[in-house]
Amino acid sequence: MTDDAAMDRIDTSVPHSARIWNYWLGGKDNYPVDRAAGDQYRETFPGVVDVARASRLFLTRSVRYLAAEAGIRQFLDVGTGLPTVDNTHEVAQRVAPDARVVYVDNDPLVLVHARALLTSTREGVTDYVEADLHDPAHILKVAERTLDPGRPVALILSGIMGHVPDGDEARSIVRALLEPLPSGSYLSLNDGTSVFAGDAIEDAQEDYNEGGAVPYQLRSPEEIRRFFEGLELVEPGLVSCPLWRPESTTLETPEPVDAFGAVGRKP
């Protein structure tokens, strides 16, 4: 698909989660409708920017762990969103230049920016796949053009499973993505909660869901933990994102926010 064809599919009259997320992170790939929705959310729950940043930093630290300590060389990042600082391939290939990374998204604006994602080291490979989260079999099939299905893969689901409101369906999708992966593969997943902000974030999310964007379901830590059933959790287990292996150079004690994440290994 050409960039012009992808641009024709972009609806700038309705807010989009990837573009709102981009706005909260200080990016420029968003439209007035996205900024308006983002500002409305922030008026009700000002801490949402901290949540967005914490989720992004968890992604960075978990990918660095997977490449440097777990020895993973293949990454499948589903629901990647718009490019920003320290994308999955940049973090992984900084540690392991031969890392192979497949990004998956179904947002036409992400498709337009795919060329920015497709940069890679000479030793490694970076690919982009346009596919839907609800079709895990297709995702795995097209990922095989870049990833070796016989070698361990790190499945990255960063802030995406909340877009599948039904808990049973969401867990079924994660299982379908994980089951064909070989032993030694990993899952890195984080999603939003309402543990700390309570009514403020729940009210903001309810207003957001009624604003025309794809709804997002906040989940309890217990519900998020169920995504890791059958996996061996890496220490410190499921925690608020800033508390997952924080940078040792940081002098301040990390403050928990309403995003919980973990990394689990497939036995």
C-alpha positions in Angstrom: 0.0 0.0 0.0 1.3 3.4 -0.9 1.6 6.3 1.6 -1.1 8.2 -0.3 -3.5 5.2 0.0 -2.8 4.9 3.7 -3.3 8.6 4.2 -6.7 8.4 2.6 -7.7 5.9 5.3 -6.8 8.2 8.2 -9.9 9.7 9.9 -8.9 13.0 11.5 -12.4 13.7 12.8 -12.2 11.0 15.4 -9.5 10.7 18.1 -7.2 7.7 17.9 -5.4 6.1 20.8 -2.0 5.9 19.1 -2.0 9.5 18.2 -3.2 10.6 21.6 -0.5 8.5 23.2 2.0 10.2 20.8 0.7 13.6 22.0 1.1 12.7 25.7 4.7 11.6 25.0 5.5 14.9 23.3 5.3 13.7 19.7 4.1 15.6 16.7 2.2 12.9 14.8 -1.3 13.8 16.0 -4.2 16.0 15.0 -6.3 18.6 16.8 -9.0 16.0 17.6 -6.4 13.9 19.3 -4.9 16.8 21.3 -8.4 17.8 22.4 -9.2 14.3 23.6 -5.8 14.1 25.3 -6.3 17.4 27.0 -9.8 16.4 28.2 -8.5 13.2 29.7 -5.7 15.1 31.4 -8.1 17.6 32.9 -9.9 14.8 34.7 -6.7 12.8 35.5 -3.5 14.9 35.2 -1.4 11.9 36.0 -2.0 10.3 32.6 1.2 11.7 31.1 3.2 10.0 33.9 1.4 6.7 33.1 2.2 7.0 29.4 5.9 7.7 30.2 6.1 4.9 32.7 4.6 2.5 30.2 7.1 3.6 27.6 10.1 3.3 29.9 8.9 -0.2 31.0 9.0 -1.2 27.4 12.6 0.1 27.1 13.8 -1.6 30.2 12.1 -4.9 29.4 13.5 -5.1 25.9 16.9 -4.3 27.2 16.6 -7.1 29.7 15.4 -9.5 27.1 18.3 -8.7 24.7 21.1 -8.3 27.3 20.2 -10.8 30.0 17.8 -13.3 28.5 19.7 -13.5 25.2 16.6 -13.0 23.0 17.3 -12.1 19.4 13.8 -12.1 18.0 11.0 -9.6 18.9 7.4 -9.5 17.9 5.9 -6.1 18.9 2.1 -6.1 18.4 0.3 -2.8 18.6 3.5 -0.9 18.3 1.9 2.6 17.8 3.8 5.6 16.4 7.6 5.8 16.4 9.1 7.7 19.3 12.4 7.6 21.2 13.9 4.2 21.9 11.7 2.0 19.8 11.9 -1.7 20.3 14.4 -2.3 17.4 16.6 0.5 18.6 16.9 -0.8 22.1 17.3 -4.4 21.1 19.9 -3.8 18.4 21.9 -1.4 20.6 22.5 -4.5 22.7 22.5 -7.1 20.0 23.0 -5.7 16.5 21.8 -9.0 15.0 18.4 -8.8 16.6 15.3 -9.3 14.3 12.2 -7.2 15.1 8.7 -7.3 13.6 6.3 -4.5 14.3 2.5 -5.1 14.0 -0.2 -2.5 13.8 -3.3 -1.7 11.9 -3.3 2.1 12.1 -2.7 3.7 8.6 -0.8 6.5 10.2 1.7 4.0 11.6 1.9 2.5 8.1 2.9 6.0 6.7 5.7 6.1 9.3 6.8 2.5 8.7 9.9 3.7 6.9 11.1 5.3 10.1 10.5 1.9 11.9 12.2 -0.1 9.2 15.7 1.2 9.9 18.0 -1.5 11.1 21.6 -2.4 11.8 23.3 -4.2 8.9 23.5 -7.4 11.0 19.8 -7.3 12.0 16.4 -7.0 10.4 13.4 -4.8 11.1 10.0 -5.4 9.4 6.5 -3.9 9.6 3.3 -5.9 9.3 -0.1 -4.4 8.9 -2.4 -6.8 10.7 -5.1 -6.8 13.4 -4.6 -7.9 17.0 -7.8 -10.0 16.7 -6.2 -12.2 14.1 -3.2 -13.8 15.9 -2.9 -16.7 13.4 -2.3 -14.2 10.6 0.1 -12.1 12.7 2.3 -15.2 13.4 2.1 -16.4 9.8 3.4 -13.1 8.3 5.9 -12.7 11.1 7.6 -15.9 9.9 9.0 -14.1 6.8 11.4 -12.3 9.3 11.4 -14.5 12.5 12.5 -18.1 12.8 9.6 -19.9 14.4 12.0 -22.5 15.8 13.9 -20.0 17.9 12.7 -18.1 21.0 10.7 -14.9 20.5 9.9 -12.0 22.8 6.2 -11.1 22.4 5.7 -7.4 23.2 2.2 -6.2 24.1 2.6 -2.7 25.5 -0.6 -0.9 26.5 -2.6 -2.7 23.8 -4.7 -5.5 25.5 -7.0 -2.9 27.1 -8.4 -2.3 23.7 -10.0 -5.8 23.9 -12.6 -5.1 26.6 -13.7 -8.7 27.1 -11.3 -10.4 29.5 -11.8 -13.9 28.1 -11.2 -12.7 24.6 -8.1 -10.8 25.5 -6.6 -13.8 27.3 -7.5 -16.0 24.3 -5.6 -13.7 21.9 -2.5 -13.7 24.1 -2.6 -17.5 24.4 -3.0 -17.8 20.6 0.1 -15.6 20.1 2.1 -17.5 22.7 1.2 -21.1 22.2 3.1 -21.6 18.9 6.2 -19.9 20.2 9.0 -22.3 21.4 10.2 -22.9 24.9 12.4 -20.0 26.1 10.2 -17.4 24.5 9.0 -14.4 26.6 6.0 -12.2 27.1 6.4 -8.5 28.0 3.1 -6.9 28.7 1.8 -3.8 30.5 -1.6 -2.2 30.7 -3.6 0.4 32.6 -5.2 0.1 36.1 -7.0 2.3 38.5 -5.2 1.1 41.7 -3.8 4.5 42.7 -5.9 7.2 41.1 -9.3 5.4 41.5 -12.3 7.5 40.4 -10.1 10.1 38.7 -8.7 7.8 36.1 -11.9 5.7 35.8 -13.9 8.9 35.1 -11.3 10.1 32.6 -11.4 6.7 30.8 -15.2 6.6 30.7 -15.3 10.0 29.1 -12.6 8.9 26.6 -14.4 5.8 25.7 -17.5 7.8 25.0 -15.6 10.2 22.7 -15.5 8.1 19.6 -12.1 6.5 20.0 -11.5 2.8 20.3 -12.5 2.0 23.9 -9.9 1.0 26.4 -10.6 -1.2 29.4 -8.7 -0.6 32.7 -8.0 -3.8 34.5 -7.0 -4.8 38.0 -3.4 -6.2 38.6 -5.0 -9.6 39.2 -6.6 -9.5 35.8 -3.4 -8.4 34.2 -1.6 -11.2 36.0 -3.8 -13.8 34.3 -2.2 -13.0 30.9 0.9 -14.6 32.4 -0.7 -17.9 33.4 1.7 -20.8 32.6 4.7 -18.5 32.4 7.6 -18.1 34.8 7.6 -14.5 35.9 10.9 -12.7 35.9 11.7 -10.9 39.1 10.2 -8.7 40.5 7.0 -10.2 39.0 4.0 -8.0 38.2 4.4 -4.5 39.6 3.6 -0.9 38.8 5.8 -0.1 35.7 8.2 2.3 37.4 9.0 -0.5 40.0 10.0 -3.0 37.4 13.9 -3.1 37.5 14.3 0.7 37.8 17.5 2.2 36.6 20.1 2.0 39.3 21.4 5.4 38.4 18.2 7.0 39.6 18.6 8.5 43.1 14.9 9.0 43.7 12.6 6.1 44.7 10.3 5.5 41.8 6.6 6.4 42.4 4.0 3.8 41.3 1.5 4.8 38.7 -1.6 3.2 37.2 0.3 1.0 34.7 1.3 -2.5 35.7 3.7 -4.8 33.8 5.7 -7.9 33.9 7.9 -10.2 31.9 7.3 -13.9 31.8 9.2 -16.8 30.3 7.6 -19.8 28.5 8.9 -23.0 30.1 
